[in-house]
Structure formats: structure tokens, C-alpha cells
Amino acid sequence: MKLLRIVSIKIFPAIIVIFLCLGCRAFEPVERLKDSYDPYRGGQYKAALTDWSREARIYRGLDVKLIADATFKSSKFIDAYSNEYARAYKLTGSEKTKLLKDQKNAALVYNDFLLAAYVPDKKLNDFNKKDSIWKIYLTAGTGGLIAPLEIRKIKQVDAVTTHFFPYITPWKSVYMVRFSATSPAARKSMIDGGAENIKLIITSVLGSAEMVWE
């Protein structure tokens, strides 16, 4: 009995050490799983997406007629987007510089919005068609309504698109809504550093919704 007790006393600390070591390893997958919940790896993109995205809904009584999410591709959003794209695809310094330059140059000419829309009646989810029941307008400050230059439906929504715009679901159709960056009347930038109450307006006989960036 004494021999058994001595062996047990000697083995017990060893078991504790082994258990602690295994415990450390057991936590490693948990930490990796925790990291996987943040696809942006702690970067600034998630905050930028929140700052420059809005949601709007149209109801008739208790019935939803439209759920729409939109992201304004502002200059600040483009910075965060380019950084995240460069991180995800491990771009070189020159490749990242070119990407950012191309994005910024496009923003000088156009004000682009990515729009993801759910309409219960799929036949009415046709924002890109000329005879659509929906109209989309943009206003900034005290300016009037500006119609888009183009509404293009994105037919192939891939993993890249959903990575950058996670509010996209299989039930939503995705569009690129493009406006001129300059006011036709004033011939100057429609959205500048001092612009307030930038509004994307979606309207139809079913109702109207506004998304506001202040």
C-alpha cells in the first residue's frame, strides 16, 4: 500500500503537467476560430463599411415591400477598400498604389453606390430596367434631384463581392448605381468636403425610402 501511494504521488504532478500542456493546445483551435469570425483581421475596413453603408425599408401596413442596403463609395471608403483588397490578395506596394489611384480617379468622375435590394415580388426587383416601377435619385446639401447615369445589375455575385459587402444575401439582387460626380448646373463637384445630408432616394408607387449620409 505504501508503494502504491508513493507511485500515485509521483504520477499525479506529471498528470497535471500533461493536462496543462494539452489544455494549452486545446485553446489554439479556439483562438483560430475566434480570429476567423473577423474576416478583415482587425483592419479598418469593417468600420469604414459601417460608416458608409445604410439600410432602408418600405412597408405597407405590416407587409415589407423593400429592404435595401447601400454603400457609398466615398473617398474614405475607397481608402479602406483598397487597403483590405491589398491585404487579402497580398498586393505589392506598386500594385496597391495603382489600385488606389484607379479607384480615386474613378471617384473624381462618378459617385458610385453598391445597392443590394430585396423585393418580395421578384418581378419588381428590376431597378436596372427602363420601365421599372422604381426610381432612384441622389441629392446633396440643397441641390435638386440627380438621376443616375447608369444602374447596372451585377449578375454574378461571387465570394469577393460578399466579402466586401456581407449584407448581400441570396434573396437580394445587387446593382451598381452610378451618378455624375459633378453637378450639371453648377459644373462643380456635387459632393465635396462640406456637403451635408447626402441622400440616396428610392421611390415608387409602393412607397419611398431615403438613405442619408451626414
N, C-alpha and C positions, 0 to 999 in steps of 0.2 A: 504493500500500500504506500509506503514511504517513497519507493522508487517511482511509482505511478504519479504521485503528487509532484515529485521533482521534475519529471518529464513534462507534466502538464504545465508547470510554472515556466519552464524554459520555452515551451512551444507557444504559449499564449501571447507573449510580446511579439513573436515572429508573425503570428496570425494578424495582429494589429497592424504591423508594418505592411504586410502584403495587402491587407484590406484598404489601408490608406493609399497605397500606390495604385491599386485598382480603382479606388474611388476617384483619384486624380484623372486617370484615363477615361473613366466613365463620364466625367464632366466635359471632356473635349468635344464629343459629338454634340452635346447640348449647346456649347458655345458656338460651334459651327452652325447649328440650326438657328440660333439666335441671330447670328450675322446674316443668315440667308433671308431673314424677314426684311432686311433693308437692302433692296437691290442696288441702291445707289452708294452703298458702302460709306455712309456718313458724309457724303458730299453735300453741296449746296443745292442740288437740283430739286430735291423734294420741296424745300422751302420756296424756291422760285416757282415751281409748278403750282403750289398753293396760292402764292401771291397773284399769279397771273391767270388763274382759272376761275370760272364762275359756273354756277348751275342755275337754271330757271325751269319753272314748271307752269303748265296751263291746266286748270281744272274747270270742269263744268259740273257743278254740284260736287259729288264725291268721285266722279269719273275723271281720270287723268287723260288729257288729250296730247300732252307733250312733256317729255323730260329731255332737257338739253344741257350738255356741258360744253364749254368753250374755253379755249386758251388763246390769249392774245400774245402773239409772238413779238413782244416788245424788245427793245434793245437789251434790257437787263435779263429778260428771259433767254434771249439768244446767247448771251454770255454763259449762263448756266447750262443751257442745252449743249453748246459746243464743248464745254469742259467735261460734261458727262459722256458725250459721244467719244471724245478723245480718250477718256479713261476706259470706257468699255471696250474700245477697239484698239487701245494701246497705240494711238497715233504718235508719230514723231512730232518734234517741235514744228517743223515746216508744214507738215500735214495739218496740224491743228491751226496754225496761223492762216493757212489757205481756207480751211473750213470756216473759221470765224470771219475772215474777210468777205467770203462769198455770201454768208448769211447777213452780214452788216450791209453790204451793197444792195442786197435784195430789199432790206428793210428801208432803205432810202427811197425806193421806188414804190413799194407796196406795204400796206398794213394787212398782215395775214392773220387769220383766226382758224384754228382747228376746231371743228364743231362735230360733236357726237350726239345724235338725236334718236330718241325712242318715240315712236308714234304707234299707238295700238293698232290702228288700221294701216298695214304695211303699204297699201296702195297710195297713202297720203304722205309717206316718207319719201318725198320726191323733190327736195329743195333745189336740186340741180336742173330741173326741167323748167322750160319757159312758161308752161301753163300750170305750174304748181300753185296750190292754194296758198302757199306760204310766201311771204316777202321778208327780206332781211335788209336792215339799214344800219348805218353807223353814224353816230353823232359825236362831236367833241366840243366841250365848252358850250358856247351859244350858237354854234354852227347848225345849219339845217341838216336834213336827212340826206345821207350819201348812199346811193345804191352800189352794190358790189360790181366790180369789173368781171368777176368770174366766181361761179360756185361749182367746184369740181368734186364729184363723188370719188372717194378712194375705194376702189372695188376690192383690192387685195389688202386686207389688214393683217399684217404679219407680227411676229414677236417683237420686232424693233419698234413698231408703232405702239403696241400695248405696253412696252417697257417705258416709253417716254410719256404715254398718256394712259395710265392704268384705269381711268374711269370708262374706257371703252369696253363694252360687253358684246357678246354675240347678238344681243337684241337691239343694238344701236347701229345706225348707219353713220358713216364717217364722211365728212366733207371738208374741203379746204375752201374757205371763204376769203376772197381777195378783194381789197379795196385799194384805190389810189392813195398814195401817201401824201399827196398834195391836194389842196382844195382847188377845184376847177375855177372858182370865182376869185379867190384871193391869190392864187398861184403861189402858195407857200405851204409849208408842212402843216398838215391838218392836225397832227398830234405832235406837239413839241413838249419840251420840259415843263412848260407852265400849263398845259392843258388839264382841265378838270372834267370830271363826270363823263368819261369816255363810255358810251353806251352802245351795245350791240342789241338791236331790237329785232325780235321775231314776232310777226303778226299775221293773222289770218282771220277768217270768219269764225274760227273756233276759239279765238282769243288772242291776247298779246302778252309777251313777256319781255323783260328788259334785264340785261346783264350789265352791271355798272362797275367800272374801274375808276377809283377816285385818286 
